[in-house]
Amino acid sequence: MSVTAAKDDITIGVLALQGAFEEHQEMIEKATGCKTIQVRKPSELDKIDGIILPGGESTAMGLIGSVDNMWTSLQTFVQSGKPTWGTCAGMILLAERCVGGSAVIENGQSLIGGMDVLVCRNYFGSQISSFEMATPPPPGYDPDDREAGRDYPGVFIRAPAILNVSDGVDILGKVVATPCRQAAVVLRELETKIAAGEDVVMMEVVDALQRTPEQGISYTQVIRQTPSATSNNGHHDDSNTNTDKADDVVLDKIELPGAADGTNAREVICAARKDQILITSFHPELTGDFRWHAYFHQMVLEATT
């Protein structure tokens, strides 16, 4: 099947639990002419070739999505290799590690996951601090096409920032921005503890951060004891050695972006991709620019051929 022939056959879903799902749906239809549906139930995932996880209010999204086993179904969808794009809160849903509490993170684990990145929730500030700034365009444009290669108008609304990515994750865009006061305090405290050689434990999806001899940071995933490992009388069940104590698994080194003197501005990542997972911290659906939606549509087309 050619890419051209596949255009009319694909269906892109937009998770419609809460947030700007109608805007995403309108943008992808205008940009590409493909069929779209709003996804509210796990059974609807079988009808689509790719999905967009929109930005929105993460508290509401976390509560609504806990019904009907939706998060588990979305995990299966992502793990199947079908293209998935998370914007803003949707990006947090897909991140494996997060600095700052979030309703889309449950018991220290991401609700969907699949993208091995460290994000800082609300890095760019609160709702009233929303703004627009120039960001890099999506990749793959013709270098001779000045229109396609122009800056993309990134709309940031209570947006997270990507602080670090693991090997295998392609960085598609960076911006230099000062964190909001709350995010700055969290990052400063984290850096102070790391500089002192302390372990930072239980930071939501980031369970533990440890300084390495090379002054990098190792991420240690702590496997918590499950309720089944405790007997009815409240004592540990020694017969289950796998859950009686935590198992530490050292993953990739994390390096936080440095802060500029005076302004505290940091170079953070605003767009990244790994295989069939795309994440952006800004809101492309709130612009009149179709380029990121066209880029994701191309991902879906290529995945169906």
C-alpha positions, 0 to 999 in steps of 0.5 A: 500500500502506498502512502498516497493510497493509505491517506483515505484509509487511516483514522486518527483518534483524539482522546476526548476525556477532557481538554482541547480535543475538539481543537485537535480534531479540527486541526488534523482534519483541516491539515490532512483531510483524514478521518478522525474520531473522538475516543472515550472508551477502550473499545474505540481504540480498535478503530484507529491507526493513531491517537492524539492525547491533548492538553487539558486539566490533569486532575480531571483527566486523571479522574475521568480516565480511571474509569473503564480501565482506560489507562491500561488500554492506552498502555497496550495501544502505545506498546503495540507501536501505533503512533501516539502524540501527547501535547502538554498534559498528554505529554505527562501521560506518556513520560516515564519520569516527572518532577512535581506531583500530578493526577496523571501519575498514580502510586509513583508510576506513570499512567501510560508511559512509554517515553523515557524522558524526565519532565517538570510539570508546570515549568512554564507557569500557571494559567495566567502566565500563558504565553506564545514563543517561537519554537523550532518547526517539525523536522522533515521540511524542504530546506529550500522552503522558507515558509515550511522552515520558519519558526513555529508559534508555540503556545504554552499554557501551564506547560511542562518542560522536558529536562532530560531524555534517554538514549534513543529519544530524538530531540526535535526542539529546544527553547531557553526559558525561565522556570516559574517560581514553583518549578524553580524552587523544586529544581533548586532543591533538587540540585542542592540535594544532589550537590550534597550527595543526598538521595532524592526519594519519592519525587512521583515518577522519579523515585530516586536520584543519585549523584555519580562520580562523574557528577551526573545523576543516576535514576534508580527505580524503586520497586515498591511492595504491593499490597499482596505482599502483606498478610491480613495481620499487617506483617510482611509475607516472607514467602514472597522474596520479590516484594519483601524488599525493594529492588533497585534498577539503575537506568540512564544517567540524568543531567539537569539543564543548567541555570543561567546566572541572574535569570535562572533561564534554562535550555529545556526540550519542548518536542521529542520523539522515540519511534512512534511516540511524539511529545510536545510541551506546547499546544499546536491545536491552539494555533492556525499552523498545521505543520505539527499535525501534518507531521503526526499524520505522516507518522501514521501514514508511514506506520500503516504502509 
